[in-house]
Amino acid sequence: MSTPFEIVVCGSLVPDPLQTLEPASGPSGPSLKNEMMLPAVLDPWAGHALYEAANLALKTPGSKVRLVSLGPKAKLQQVMMTVAQKVPFELVALDGPASGFADSFETAAALAAAIEALPGLNKARLLVFGGWESASRGAGSTLQMIGERLGIAEQFLGVDQLTVLQEGSMEILERIEGGRYQVSVCAAPPAVLGWATGRLPEPRNNPQVGMANMRLIMPALQRAKAAPLANAGLCYASVSLPRQQRETRVVKDMPAEEIAREIVAWMRED
């Protein structure tokens, strides 16, 4: 029988990707225009990590999944109404900014402190899951700094599959260049895994799972500790949308070979 895991998933909310995002500078620094009015969703990479964590917990009886999330409390409540119906988990909420302009160093410090404070945490069986990337904090460094603060040296990024072997070790597939995988074996927890897209589809909504989760989520949101991010070492000179550039030339009766040569020459310029 496999030994249960303590699985902690780090993930926050992001603006719905179907919305138009416009950066704006304010008195407290850069932000998104009408940010609090934008509909939010769970970060897609964090979502994959959460689904993989729930699948691992299902295969390893006795395992516990906790989602540690940093974001505005009101927004977290809206997002959790949907996420709660996907898989069973326990929420640990931190009331703070979820902006893409937040410093990943400060974010990692707040999340690591929340993990350290989890009651009954067994660090010897701890697996910290999260997104390899993020739809808002795209620095790709937050999860690594959380691991360092927790003293976890075994870190794997770009993970698509985790298999628990018979002897208790874990085989991990990490993405590398050329569409290939690096296969690693981790002897035992603790470990940090930054997930890519994984191998699982998004679970269907289950109202029964949602009701069971919400019994714990609402009290967790009420107990959410304030986690302001100082961003003392971070400064933005300006923020703006990427400039769109389009160069079109209309030419008639050009031979296909000449078109191909121009395309190859254009690609070589980049």
Helices and strands as residue ranges (DSSP letters): E 6-10, E 13-15, E 23-26, E 29-32, G 35-37, E 40-42, H 44-59, E 64-71, H 73-83, E 90-95, H 104-116, G 123-125, E 126-131, H 142-149, E 155-164, E 170-176, G 177-179, E 180-186, E 191-195, H 207-222, E 225-226, H 256-269
